[in-house]
Amino acid sequence: MAVGALLDGVPESVVLGLSLLGGGDVGLAVVAAVFISNVPEGLSSAAGMKRAGRGAGYVFGIWGGIALASGLAAMLGNLGLESASPAAVAVIMGVAAGAILAMVADTMIPEAFEDAHLLTGLITTAGFLTAFAVERLAA
């Protein structure tokens, strides 16, 4: 789960860095989407590490490293992709979106199904509707 968080966090952070180009700011919808996707992911991963017998230092070390890598990716996205073509930016955003979707489909939904069973689809739909509503309200 932590590796998945890194794999989807780095492109996600590059997108955040890209969104700041040209004096732009990070919109409420982007911040909400990052928060909504990362908090359950982090909690689930940390719980799994604790069940595997890992200590608090290990868990915080892993998540600190992921936060550092994500921060560096945001900085590189902002500084290194300033002159990137719109096509390159679209590819980066597509990879970030795909990584998030892969993480949700491969890890989060099966884990949620273990606990919520038939409600998993309804809860997932509610999550997508919440993200859509936040994006529309911020627009």
Secondary structure as GFF3:
##gff-version 3
##sequence-region A 1 139
A	DSSP	alpha_helix	2	19	.	.	.	ID=ss1
A	DSSP	three_ten_helix	21	23	.	.	.	ID=ss2
A	DSSP	alpha_helix	28	51	.	.	.	ID=ss3
A	DSSP	alpha_helix	56	80	.	.	.	ID=ss4
A	DSSP	alpha_helix	86	103	.	.	.	ID=ss5
A	DSSP	pi_helix	104	108	.	.	.	ID=ss6
A	DSSP	alpha_helix	109	116	.	.	.	ID=ss7
A	DSSP	three_ten_helix	117	119	.	.	.	ID=ss8
A	DSSP	alpha_helix	120	138	.	.	.	ID=ss9
###
